């Protein structure tokens, strides 16, 4: 199950490779677009409007509880004010032994107007993300940073230039060097990066 499928940019990778996946988003408009794009595909297990912080989460989504081997949320949790409740409820979607994969923006000192514009409540460190997962009842089995060179790019654009969004030209330039940046991530052992990643097991 994917939390925060949005327009389906990530969902498409799973669906075009025949992987079974259930798509969700908080916004009905996105769910309608996902339905129009992917609803007829045989490996689309369903599309639902899911709110991870509803007080009656267990009742509202009873048909989804304990159903999935993997649940992932990439660049989603930072948009949720009560991230502890969100991860605790995400855990309920997993089968015993299932995995929750979370990727969030890293380092509060990198918080800029771009974060404000994107609706981010916070940025994380790996220890903070892992503790939030542990508090939610998950066993953290993997943690790392990701995208080392993104730190410099985000700092220049957000802190130095004070942009409120990433200019398209800067994004295109950055994407050109992604193969090089992947090598750099490996060389530094993923000990720091623009994003924090953790995997928790139920």
C-alpha positions as CSV (number, residue, x, y, z in Angstrom):
1,X,0.0,0.0,0.0
2,X,1.2,3.5,-0.9
3,X,0.4,6.4,1.4
4,X,0.1,9.7,-0.4
5,X,0.0,8.4,-4.0
6,X,-0.8,11.9,-5.4
7,X,-0.8,11.9,-9.1
8,X,0.7,8.4,-9.3
9,X,4.3,9.3,-10.3
10,X,5.7,6.5,-8.0
11,X,2.7,4.3,-8.3
12,X,3.3,4.0,-12.1
13,X,6.6,2.2,-11.5
14,X,4.9,-0.6,-9.6
15,X,1.9,-0.9,-11.8
16,X,3.8,-1.0,-15.1
17,X,6.0,-3.8,-13.8
18,X,3.0,-5.9,-12.7
19,X,3.4,-5.4,-9.0
20,X,0.2,-5.5,-6.9
21,X,-0.4,-2.3,-5.1
22,X,-3.2,-0.4,-3.3
23,X,-3.1,3.4,-3.8
24,X,-4.3,6.0,-1.3
25,X,-4.3,9.7,-0.9
26,X,-5.9,12.1,1.6
27,X,-7.5,14.2,-1.2
28,X,-10.5,13.0,-3.1
29,X,-9.4,14.8,-6.3
30,X,-6.2,12.8,-6.5
31,X,-8.0,9.6,-5.8
32,X,-10.3,10.4,-8.7
33,X,-7.3,11.0,-11.0
34,X,-5.7,7.8,-9.8
35,X,-8.9,5.9,-10.5
36,X,-9.0,7.3,-14.1
37,X,-5.4,6.4,-14.8
38,X,-5.0,3.1,-13.0
39,X,-8.3,1.8,-11.8
40,X,-8.7,-0.8,-14.6
41,X,-5.3,-2.3,-14.3
42,X,-5.5,-5.9,-12.9
43,X,-2.6,-5.4,-10.4
44,X,-4.2,-2.2,-8.9
45,X,-5.7,-3.7,-5.7
46,X,-7.8,-0.6,-5.1
47,X,-7.8,3.1,-4.7
48,X,-8.9,4.7,-1.4
49,X,-9.1,8.0,0.4
50,X,-7.2,7.4,3.6
51,X,-6.5,9.8,6.5
52,X,-3.9,8.4,8.9
53,X,-4.9,10.6,11.8
54,X,-8.6,10.1,12.0
55,X,-9.7,9.3,15.6
56,X,-11.8,6.4,14.3
57,X,-9.1,5.1,12.0
58,X,-9.5,1.5,13.0
59,X,-13.3,1.6,12.4
60,X,-13.2,3.6,9.2
61,X,-10.6,1.4,7.5
62,X,-11.3,-1.9,9.1
63,X,-11.2,-3.6,5.7
64,X,-7.5,-2.6,5.3
65,X,-6.1,-3.5,8.7
66,X,-3.5,-6.2,8.8
67,X,-3.7,-6.7,5.0
68,X,-0.4,-5.6,3.6
69,X,3.2,-7.0,3.5
70,X,4.6,-3.5,2.8
71,X,3.3,0.1,3.4
72,X,5.4,3.0,2.2
73,X,5.2,6.8,2.5
74,X,7.8,8.8,0.6
75,X,7.8,12.6,1.4
76,X,4.5,12.4,3.1
77,X,4.9,12.2,6.9
78,X,6.4,15.7,7.1
79,X,3.1,17.0,6.0
80,X,1.3,15.5,8.9
81,X,1.2,17.4,12.2
82,X,0.6,14.3,14.4
83,X,3.3,12.1,12.9
84,X,3.2,9.7,15.9
85,X,-0.4,8.9,15.4
86,X,0.1,8.6,11.7
87,X,2.8,6.0,12.0
88,X,0.9,4.1,14.7
89,X,-2.1,3.8,12.4
90,X,0.1,2.9,9.4
91,X,1.4,0.0,11.5
92,X,-2.1,-1.3,11.8
93,X,-2.3,-1.7,8.0
94,X,0.6,-4.3,8.1
95,X,0.5,-8.0,8.5
96,X,2.6,-9.4,11.3
97,X,6.2,-9.2,10.1
98,X,5.3,-6.6,7.4
99,X,7.4,-3.5,6.7
100,X,6.7,0.2,6.9
101,X,9.1,2.3,4.7
102,X,9.3,6.0,5.4
103,X,11.3,8.7,3.6
104,X,11.2,12.3,4.9
105,X,13.3,15.5,4.4
106,X,16.3,15.7,6.7
107,X,17.8,18.3,9.1
108,X,15.7,21.0,10.7
109,X,18.5,23.5,10.0
110,X,17.7,23.2,6.3
111,X,14.1,24.3,6.9
112,X,13.3,27.1,4.4
113,X,10.5,29.0,2.7
114,X,10.4,26.1,0.3
115,X,9.4,23.8,3.2
116,X,6.8,26.3,4.2
117,X,5.4,26.4,0.7
118,X,5.3,22.6,0.5
119,X,3.4,22.4,3.8
120,X,6.1,20.7,5.8
121,X,5.7,20.8,9.6
122,X,9.2,19.7,10.2
123,X,12.4,18.0,8.9
124,X,14.0,15.0,10.6
125,X,17.2,13.3,11.5
126,X,17.5,9.5,11.2
127,X,17.5,9.1,15.0
128,X,14.3,11.2,15.3
129,X,12.6,9.3,12.5
130,X,13.6,5.9,14.0
131,X,12.3,7.0,17.5
132,X,9.0,8.0,16.0
133,X,8.7,4.6,14.4
134,X,9.7,2.8,17.7
135,X,7.2,4.9,19.6
136,X,4.6,3.7,17.1
137,X,5.3,0.1,18.0
138,X,7.6,-0.8,15.1
139,X,11.0,-2.5,15.2
140,X,13.5,-0.4,13.2
141,X,15.5,-2.8,11.0
142,X,17.1,-0.3,8.7
143,X,18.0,3.5,8.8
144,X,20.1,5.7,6.6
145,X,20.3,9.1,4.9
146,X,19.9,9.6,1.2
147,X,21.0,12.2,-1.4
148,X,24.2,13.7,0.1
149,X,24.7,16.4,-2.6
150,X,21.0,17.5,-2.2
151,X,22.1,19.2,1.0
152,X,24.2,21.7,-0.8
153,X,21.7,22.2,-3.5
154,X,18.8,22.8,-1.0
155,X,20.9,25.1,1.1
156,X,22.0,27.3,-1.9
157,X,18.4,27.5,-3.3
158,X,16.6,27.8,0.0
159,X,18.9,29.5,2.4
160,X,21.3,31.5,0.2
161,X,19.0,32.5,-2.7
162,X,15.9,32.4,-0.5
163,X,13.7,30.8,-3.1
164,X,10.2,29.8,-2.1
165,X,10.3,27.0,-4.7
166,X,13.0,25.2,-6.6
167,X,13.5,26.9,-10.0
168,X,13.0,24.5,-12.9
169,X,16.4,25.3,-14.3
170,X,18.1,24.3,-11.1
171,X,16.1,21.0,-10.9
172,X,17.1,20.1,-14.5
173,X,20.8,20.8,-13.8
174,X,20.7,18.7,-10.6
175,X,19.0,15.8,-12.4
176,X,21.8,15.8,-15.0
177,X,24.3,14.9,-12.3
178,X,22.2,12.3,-10.5
179,X,24.4,9.4,-11.6
180,X,27.4,11.1,-10.1
181,X,25.5,11.9,-6.9
182,X,24.6,8.2,-6.5
183,X,28.3,7.3,-6.4
184,X,28.9,10.0,-3.8
185,X,26.1,8.5,-1.6
186,X,27.9,5.2,-1.7
187,X,31.3,6.7,-1.0
188,X,30.1,8.5,2.2
189,X,28.2,5.5,3.3
190,X,24.9,7.3,3.4
191,X,25.8,8.8,6.7
192,X,24.2,12.1,5.8
193,X,21.8,13.4,3.1
194,X,18.9,15.6,2.2
195,X,16.4,12.8,3.1
196,X,16.2,10.4,6.1
197,X,15.0,6.8,5.5
198,X,13.8,4.2,8.0
199,X,12.2,0.8,7.7
200,X,10.2,-0.6,10.6
201,X,8.8,-4.1,11.0
202,X,5.5,-5.0,12.8
